[in-house]
Amino acid sequence: MMLPLWNNFLLPLLHFVVLRSNHDKRLKEEQERREKEEDFA
């Protein structure tokens, strides 16, 4: 069985994808907040 090898490859990849999507979401929220503050200025 090559299952351990797949786990060693897929788990870090999955972790990376989740981290990236969270980071992108946070960046978008930050950008929207900045645009709203500019509207108030």
PLY file of the C-alpha trace (Angstrom):
ply
format ascii 1.0
element vertex 41
property float x
property float y
property float z
element edge 40
property int vertex1
property int vertex2
end_header
0.00 0.00 0.00
1.23 3.48 -0.89
-1.17 5.14 1.51
1.47 6.55 3.91
3.31 8.10 0.97
0.10 9.70 -0.29
-0.66 11.04 3.17
2.82 12.55 3.42
2.20 14.36 0.15
-1.49 15.25 0.39
-1.70 16.45 3.97
0.88 19.26 3.59
-0.70 20.18 0.26
-4.16 20.35 1.82
-2.77 22.38 4.69
-1.17 24.80 2.23
-4.39 25.21 0.23
-6.44 25.88 3.37
-3.89 28.40 4.62
-3.84 30.16 1.26
-7.61 30.40 0.98
-7.84 31.78 4.52
-5.12 34.30 3.73
-6.84 35.43 0.52
-10.15 35.82 2.33
-8.50 37.94 5.04
-6.81 40.10 2.40
-10.13 40.75 0.65
-11.81 41.73 3.92
-8.93 44.06 4.75
-9.15 45.67 1.31
-12.92 46.20 1.61
-12.48 47.75 5.04
-9.85 50.13 3.67
-12.13 51.16 0.79
-14.99 51.89 3.21
-12.71 54.06 5.35
-11.66 55.99 2.25
-15.32 56.62 1.44
-15.84 58.16 4.88
-12.73 60.34 4.62
0 1
1 2
2 3
3 4
4 5
5 6
6 7
7 8
8 9
9 10
10 11
11 12
12 13
13 14
14 15
15 16
16 17
17 18
18 19
19 20
20 21
21 22
22 23
23 24
24 25
25 26
26 27
27 28
28 29
29 30
30 31
31 32
32 33
33 34
34 35
35 36
36 37
37 38
38 39
39 40
